[in-house]
């Protein structure tokens, strides 16, 4: 291997360590110390998603799953909010269930190890709720608005973990300063909207926007906490 190629490989290795080193070390150590106990909430979520998929595919279970976890923008707001927590674990009808299971296992698992199970749930639900509420606003704006949606989207069944997955990916990347990866996730979601301008794509952007707001609020609290600690006052926990 030439010295030029070796130098490029060394730079790429250094960049990779800077981008993913702390994140990788946290996940590696968490799995090494606790094994499957490192992400019990994630494993429960995978099992719940698989169970709902099984029930949904039964003649007797389809309507039951729709009644407890299916969200549409045309539904009353109180009903949509009631169903939203479970809708995250109901696989989308037009996508293979293995995709939802893989997303939850990978992204939820990394997030649970890195930021804890309760933060993972809060951020995942915040991202999902942002998408659910955006659908109503987007339909109100109408297709004439760049951020609007056609009235027909009010009848689209809105389920699945994708909004939560995107939001968690951005949050964890922000938390571990993986700026390139965070930017890449956002860029892919923007391209998705241009290529396939549908409800799911725009909901992903709404989820990202909500998580970026959470990141900004967390950063402000952290700065205030450091300032309070420096002045002799107890730090504010984010």
TORROVEX-617916 format. One record per residue: residue in one letter; x, y, z of N, C-alpha, C in turn. Coordinates in steps of 0.2 Angstrom, whole numbers, padded with zeros to 4 digits, always signed. Layout:
# residues N
AXYZXYZXYZ
...
This chain:
# residues 238
X+0004-0006+0000+0000+0000+0000+0004+0006+0000
X+0003+0011-0004+0007+0017-0005+0006+0021+0001
X+0011+0026+0002+0011+0030+0008+0005+0035+0007
X+0003+0037+0001-0003+0041+0000-0009+0038+0002
X-0010+0031+0000-0016+0028+0002-0016+0026+0010
X-0010+0025+0013-0010+0024+0020-0012+0030+0024
X-0010+0036+0021-0011+0042+0024-0019+0044+0024
X-0022+0042+0018-0029+0043+0018-0033+0039+0022
X-0031+0032+0023-0034+0027+0027-0033+0030+0035
X-0027+0032+0036-0026+0035+0043-0031+0041+0045
X-0032+0045+0040-0036+0051+0041-0044+0049+0042
X-0046+0044+0037-0052+0041+0038-0054+0038+0044
X-0049+0034+0047-0049+0031+0053-0050+0036+0059
X-0046+0041+0058-0046+0046+0063-0053+0050+0063
X-0056+0051+0057-0062+0054+0057-0068+0050+0060
X-0067+0043+0058-0072+0038+0061-0072+0038+0068
X-0066+0038+0071-0066+0038+0078-0068+0044+0081
X-0067+0050+0078-0070+0056+0081-0078+0056+0080
X-0080+0053+0075-0087+0053+0074-0091+0048+0078
X-0089+0042+0078-0092+0037+0081-0089+0034+0087
X-0083+0036+0089-0079+0033+0094-0083+0033+0101
X-0085+0039+0104-0088+0039+0110-0095+0035+0110
X-0098+0035+0105-0105+0031+0104-0103+0024+0104
X-0099+0022+0100-0097+0015+0100-0094+0012+0106
X-0090+0016+0110-0088+0014+0116-0093+0013+0121
X-0098+0017+0121-0104+0017+0126-0108+0011+0125
X-0109+0009+0118-0113+0004+0117-0110-0003+0118
X-0103-0003+0116-0099-0009+0117-0099-0011+0125
X-0097-0006+0129-0097-0007+0136-0103-0009+0139
X-0109-0006+0137-0115-0008+0140-0117-0015+0138
X-0116-0017+0132-0117-0024+0130-0113-0029+0134
X-0106-0027+0134-0101-0031+0138-0103-0032+0145
X-0105-0027+0148-0107-0027+0156-0113-0031+0157
X-0119-0029+0153-0125-0031+0155-0128-0036+0150
X-0125-0037+0144-0128-0041+0139-0135-0040+0137
X-0140-0044+0137-0146-0043+0135-0150-0038+0140
X-0147-0038+0146-0150-0033+0151-0149-0026+0149
X-0144-0025+0144-0143-0018+0143-0148-0014+0140
X-0153-0018+0137-0159-0014+0133-0165-0018+0134
X-0168-0019+0140-0174-0023+0141-0180-0020+0138
X-0180-0013+0138-0186-0010+0135-0186-0011+0128
X-0181-0011+0125-0180-0012+0117-0183-0019+0116
X-0180-0024+0119-0182-0031+0118-0190-0032+0119
X-0193-0028+0124-0200-0028+0125-0204-0025+0120
X-0201-0020+0117-0204-0016+0111-0204-0021+0105
X-0198-0024+0104-0198-0029+0098-0203-0034+0099
X-0204-0037+0105-0209-0042+0106-0216-0040+0105
X-0217-0034+0108-0224-0031+0107-0226-0030+0100
X-0221-0027+0096-0222-0026+0089-0223-0032+0085
X-0219-0037+0086-0220-0044+0083-0227-0047+0085
X-0229-0046+0091-0236-0048+0093-0242-0045+0090
X-0241-0038+0089-0246-0034+0086-0246-0036+0079
X-0241-0037+0076-0241-0039+0069-0244-0046+0068
X-0243-0051+0072-0246-0057+0072-0254-0056+0073
X-0256-0053+0078-0263-0052+0079-0266-0048+0073
X-0263-0043+0070-0265-0039+0065-0267-0043+0058
X-0263-0048+0058-0263-0053+0052-0269-0058+0052
X-0272-0058+0058-0277-0063+0059-0284-0060+0057
X-0288-0064+0055-0295-0062+0053-0299-0059+0059
X-0298-0061+0065-0301-0059+0071-0297-0053+0074
X-0291-0052+0072-0287-0047+0076-0286-0040+0072
X-0287-0040+0066-0286-0034+0062-0289-0028+0065
X-0296-0029+0066-0300-0023+0068-0298-0021+0075
X-0296-0026+0079-0294-0025+0086-0288-0021+0086
X-0283-0022+0082-0277-0018+0082-0278-0011+0079
X-0282-0011+0074-0284-0004+0072-0288+0000+0077
X-0292-0003+0081-0295+0001+0086-0291+0003+0092
X-0286+0000+0093-0281+0002+0099-0275+0005+0097
X-0273+0005+0091-0267+0008+0089-0266+0011+0082
X-0272+0012+0079-0272+0015+0072-0274+0022+0073
X-0270+0027+0070-0271+0034+0070-0272+0037+0063
X-0277+0041+0062-0279+0044+0056-0280+0052+0058
X-0278+0056+0053-0279+0063+0055-0287+0065+0055
X-0291+0061+0052-0298+0062+0052-0301+0060+0059
X-0297+0056+0063-0300+0054+0070-0301+0060+0074
X-0305+0060+0079-0305+0065+0084-0298+0066+0088
X-0296+0072+0090-0290+0073+0092-0289+0068+0099
X-0294+0068+0103-0293+0064+0109-0292+0057+0108
X-0295+0054+0103-0294+0047+0101-0287+0046+0098
X-0285+0051+0094-0278+0050+0091-0273+0050+0096
X-0274+0055+0101-0269+0055+0107-0269+0049+0111
X-0275+0046+0112-0275+0040+0116-0272+0034+0112
X-0272+0034+0106-0270+0028+0102-0262+0029+0100
X-0260+0035+0100-0253+0037+0098-0248+0032+0102
X-0248+0032+0108-0242+0028+0111-0242+0021+0108
X-0247+0017+0107-0247+0011+0105-0246+0010+0097
X-0248+0016+0094-0247+0016+0086-0240+0015+0085
X-0235+0017+0089-0228+0017+0088-0226+0010+0087
X-0229+0005+0090-0227-0002+0089-0232-0006+0084
X-0236-0003+0081-0240-0006+0076-0237-0005+0069
X-0234-0011+0066-0231-0010+0060-0235-0007+0054
X-0233-0003+0050-0237+0000+0044-0239-0006+0040
X-0245-0005+0037-0248-0011+0033-0244-0011+0027
X-0241-0006+0024-0238-0006+0017-0230-0008+0018
X-0228-0009+0024-0221-0010+0024-0219-0017+0028
X-0214-0021+0026-0213-0027+0029-0211-0026+0037
X-0214-0031+0040-0213-0030+0048-0206-0031+0050
X-0202-0035+0046-0195-0035+0048-0191-0029+0048
X-0193-0024+0044-0190-0017+0044-0192-0014+0050
X-0198-0014+0053-0200-0011+0059-0196-0014+0065
X-0195-0021+0065-0192-0024+0070-0184-0022+0070
X-0181-0022+0064-0174-0020+0064-0173-0013+0066
X-0178-0008+0064-0177-0001+0066-0177-0001+0074
X-0182-0004+0077-0183-0004+0084-0177-0007+0088
X-0175-0013+0085-0169-0016+0089-0163-0012+0088
X-0161-0010+0083-0155-0006+0082-0155+0001+0085
X-0160+0005+0083-0160+0012+0085-0162+0013+0092
X-0168+0010+0094-0170+0010+0101-0165+0007+0106
X-0162+0001+0103-0157-0002+0107-0151+0002+0109
X-0148+0006+0104-0143+0010+0105-0145+0016+0109
X-0150+0019+0108-0153+0024+0112-0154+0022+0119
X-0157+0017+0121-0158+0014+0127-0151+0014+0131
X-0146+0011+0128-0140+0010+0131-0136+0017+0132
X-0137+0021+0128-0134+0028+0128-0137+0033+0132
X-0144+0033+0132-0147+0039+0136-0152+0036+0141
X-0153+0030+0141-0158+0027+0146-0164+0025+0143
X-0168+0021+0146-0175+0019+0144-0180+0024+0144
X-0180+0028+0149-0185+0033+0150-0184+0039+0145
X-0178+0041+0144-0177+0046+0139-0178+0044+0132
X-0177+0037+0131-0178+0034+0124-0186+0035+0123
X-0190+0033+0128-0197+0033+0127-0200+0040+0126
X-0197+0044+0130-0200+0051+0130-0198+0054+0123
X-0192+0054+0121-0190+0057+0114-0194+0053+0108
X-0194+0046+0109-0198+0043+0104-0205+0045+0103
X-0208+0045+0109-0215+0047+0109-0216+0055+0107
X-0211+0059+0109-0212+0066+0106-0211+0067+0099
X-0207+0063+0096-0206+0063+0089-0212+0060+0085
X-0215+0055+0088-0221+0052+0085-0227+0057+0086
X-0227+0060+0091-0233+0064+0092-0232+0071+0088
X-0226+0073+0087-0225+0078+0082-0228+0077+0075
X-0226+0071+0073-0229+0069+0066-0236+0068+0066
X-0239+0065+0071-0246+0065+0072-0250+0072+0072
X-0247+0076+0076-0250+0083+0076-0249+0087+0069
X-0243+0086+0066-0242+0089+0060-0247+0087+0055
X-0248+0081+0054-0253+0079+0049-0259+0083+0049
X-0262+0084+0055-0268+0088+0056-0267+0096+0053
X-0261+0098+0055-0260+0105+0053-0258+0105+0045
X-0255+0100+0043-0253+0100+0036-0259+0100+0031
X-0264+0096+0034-0270+0095+0030-0274+0102+0030
X-0274+0105+0036-0277+0112+0036-0274+0117+0031
X-0268+0116+0031-0264+0121+0026-0266+0119+0019
X-0267+0113+0017-0268+0111+0011-0262+0110+0006
X-0264+0107+0000-0258+0106-0004-0255+0112-0008
X-0258+0118-0007-0255+0124-0010-0249+0126-0006
X-0249+0124+0000-0243+0126+0005-0238+0121+0004
X-0231+0123+0003-0226+0118+0003-0226+0113+0008
X-0228+0115+0014-0228+0111+0020-0235+0107+0021
X-0240+0109+0016-0246+0106+0017-0247+0099+0014
X-0253+0097+0015-0255+0090+0013-0262+0090+0010
X-0263+0085+0005-0270+0085+0002-0275+0082+0008
X-0281+0083+0006-0286+0081+0011-0287+0074+0011
X-0285+0070+0006-0285+0063+0006-0281+0060+0011
X-0275+0063+0013-0271+0061+0018-0274+0060+0025
X-0280+0063+0026-0283+0062+0033-0286+0055+0034
X-0286+0051+0029-0288+0044+0029-0283+0039+0029
X-0277+0042+0029-0271+0037+0029-0270+0034+0036
X-0269+0028+0036-0267+0025+0043-0260+0026+0044
X-0259+0030+0050-0252+0032+0052-0250+0028+0058
X-0246+0023+0057-0243+0019+0062-0236+0017+0060
X-0232+0014+0065-0225+0012+0064-0220+0016+0068
X-0214+0014+0069-0209+0017+0073-0205+0022+0069
X-0206+0023+0063-0201+0027+0059-0200+0034+0061
X-0205+0038+0063-0204+0044+0066-0200+0044+0072
X-0201+0040+0077-0197+0039+0083-0190+0037+0082
X-0189+0033+0077-0182+0030+0075-0178+0036+0072
X-0181+0040+0068-0178+0046+0065-0176+0051+0071
X-0181+0052+0075-0180+0057+0080-0174+0055+0085
X-0175+0048+0087-0170+0046+0092-0163+0046+0088
X-0162+0044+0082-0156+0044+0079-0153+0051+0079
X-0157+0056+0078-0154+0063+0078-0152+0065+0085
X-0156+0063+0090-0155+0065+0097-0148+0062+0099
X-0148+0055+0098-0142+0052+0100-0135+0055+0097
X-0136+0056+0090-0130+0059+0087-0128+0066+0090
X-0133+0070+0091-0132+0076+0095-0129+0075+0101
X-0131+0071+0105-0129+0070+0112-0121+0067+0112
X-0120+0063+0107-0113+0061+0106-0109+0065+0101
X-0111+0070+0099-0107+0075+0094-0105+0071+0088
X-0110+0067+0086-0109+0064+0079-0112+0068+0074
X-0109+0074+0072-0112+0079+0068-0114+0077+0061
X-0109+0073+0058-0109+0071+0051-0115+0066+0051
X-0116+0062+0055-0121+0057+0055-0128+0060+0056
X-0128+0065+0060-0135+0068+0062-0137+0072+0055
X-0132+0076+0052-0133+0079+0046-0135+0075+0040
X-0132+0069+0040-0134+0064+0035-0141+0061+0036
X-0143+0060+0042-0150+0058+0043-0155+0063+0041
X-0153+0069+0043-0158+0075+0041-0158+0075+0033
X-0152+0075+0030-0152+0076+0023-0156+0071+0019
X-0155+0064+0022-0159+0059+0019-0166+0060+0019
X-0169+0062+0025-0176+0064+0026-0178+0069+0022
X-0174+0074+0020-0176+0080+0016-0177+0077+0009
X-0172+0073+0007-0172+0070+0000-0178+0066-0001
X-0180+0062+0004-0186+0058+0004-0192+0062+0002
X-0193+0068+0005-0199+0072+0004-0199+0074-0003
X-0193+0076-0006-0193+0078-0013-0194+0072-0018
X-0191+0066-0016-0192+0061-0020-0199+0058-0020
X-0202+0057-0014-0208+0054-0012-0212+0058-0008
X-0215+0063-0010-0219+0068-0006-0225+0066-0004
X-0224+0062+0002-0230+0059+0005-0231+0061+0013
X-0236+0058+0016-0237+0060+0023-0231+0058+0027
X-0229+0052+0026-0223+0049+0030-0217+0053+0030
X-0215+0055+0024-0209+0059+0023-0210+0066+0027
X-0215+0069+0027-0216+0075+0030-0216+0075+0038
X-0219+0069+0040-0220+0068+0047-0213+0067+0050
X-0208+0064+0046-0201+0063+0048-0198+0069+0049
X-0199+0074+0045-0196+0081+0046-0199+0084+0052
X-0206+0083+0053-0209+0086+0059-0206+0083+0065
X-0204+0076+0065-0201+0073+0071-0194+0076+0072
X-0191+0077+0066-0184+0080+0067-0184+0087+0070
X-0189+0091+0068-0190+0098+0070-0191+0098+0078
X-0195+0093+0080-0197+0093+0087-0191+0091+0091
X-0187+0086+0089-0181+0083+0092-0176+0089+0093
X-0175+0093+0087-0170+0098+0087-0172+0103+0092
X-0178+0105+0093-0181+0109+0099-0179+0106+0105
X-0180+0100+0106-0178+0097+0113-0170+0097+0114
X-0166+0096+0109-0159+0097+0109-0157+0104+0111
X-0160+0109+0108-0159+0116+0110-0161+0117+0117
X-0166+0115+0119-0168+0116+0126-0164+0113+0131
X-0161+0107+0129-0157+0103+0133-0150+0107+0134
X-0148+0109+0128-0142+0113+0128-0142+0119+0132
X-0148+0123+0132-0148+0129+0136-0148+0127+0144
X-0152+0121+0146-0152+0119+0153-0145+0117+0155
X-0141+0114+0150-0134+0112+0152-0130+0118+0153
X-0130+0123+0149-0126+0129+0150-0128+0132+0157
X-0134+0133+0158-0137+0136+0164-0134+0132+0170
X-0134+0125+0170-0132+0121+0175-0124+0122+0176
X-0120+0122+0171-0113+0124+0172-0112+0130+0175
X-0116+0135+0173-0115+0142+0176-0117+0142+0183
X-0122+0138+0185-0124+0138+0192-0119+0134+0196
X-0116+0129+0193-0111+0125+0197-0105+0130+0198
X-0103+0134+0193-0098+0138+0194-0098+0144+0199
X-0105+0145+0200-0106+0151+0205-0108+0148+0212
X-0107+0141+0212-0108+0138+0219-0115+0136+0220
X-0119+0137+0215-0126+0134+0216-0126+0127+0213
X-0131+0123+0215-0132+0116+0213-0134+0117+0206
X-0131+0112+0201-0132+0112+0194-0139+0110+0193
X-0142+0113+0187-0149+0111+0185-0148+0104+0181
X-0152+0099+0183-0152+0093+0179-0156+0094+0173
X-0153+0091+0167-0157+0092+0161-0161+0085+0160
